[in-house]
Amino acid sequence: MNLPKDGNKIPDLSVERVRELLANERDPQAIKRLTAAREYLAGLPPDNIEDKYGWPCQTVSNWLDRFEEPEFEDALYDDERPGRPPELS
């Protein structure tokens, strides 16, 4: 997967901002998304992020696309899913 022509899919996010958020984040999924964003902003393309962390390239790309949402929180956290709660904690 290649970087877009402007070199950044998430121009409104900085490496510094991602580092600040990572320092305080406790949600595992949000940490993965922020880590992918940090690596991407540092110049690592999604296919190299896949190689480094084992996350599928398409998943990384989808996470990066989420940062284009109007609400930043929508990029980090999933909506509550309907249905029965998991039995395992």
N, C-alpha and C positions, 0 to 999 in steps of 0.2 A: 504494500500500500504506500502510496507516495504522499508527500506533503502537498497541500494546495499551493497554487501559484504564489500566493502572498506569503507562504512559509509558515502560516499559523492558523489552525482551525479555531483557536480560542483567543482572539486578540485582546479581549477585555479582561484577561486573567494574567497575572504576573507570577513568576517563580516565587517572589517574596511573599505574595499573598497566599499562595498554595502552601508554602512552608509554615506560615503563621497558622493556617487552618489545620494542617497536619499535627502541629504541636499540641492542639487541644482536642482533637477528634478522638472519639472512643468507638464509634460505629465501624465494624469491620468492612462493610461494603463501601462506606464513604472513604475510608482510608485507602482502599484499593483504587477508587476513582481518582482521589487526589494524588496518589502516587503515580498513576498513569499520566495525569495532567502535568505533574512536576517533571517527569521524564520527557514528556513530549515538548514542554516549554524549554527544556534544557537542550533540545535538538535531536532527541531520539525518536525516529519514526515508529508508528504503531507496530510494524513487523519486527523491529528490534526490541520493542517493549515485550512483545510476545516471546521472543527468544530469551529475554532476561528473566521474566516472571512466570512464563507458562500460561499466561492469559491469552485466549484466542485473539488474533488480530482484529477480527470483526467486532468482538466484544469491546476491545480497547477503543476502536473507532466509534462504536455506539456510545461509550462513556464520554468520549471527547465531544461528540455531537450534543450530548445532554447539557454541556456547559453553555450552549447557545440559547437555552431556555430563558425566558424573561426573569424567572425567579431562580436565584442561585441555589436555593435549598432544593429545588426540583432536580438539580443535577446530582446532588449528593445522596438523597434519600429516596427510597422506593415508597410508593403509596401502600397503605394498608391493603392487604389482600383479603378478600372475603373467604368465608369458610371456617371450618373448625380449627381451633388453635393446635399447634403441633403438640404431640404427646411427650416428646423429649425436650428437656430444657437445655 
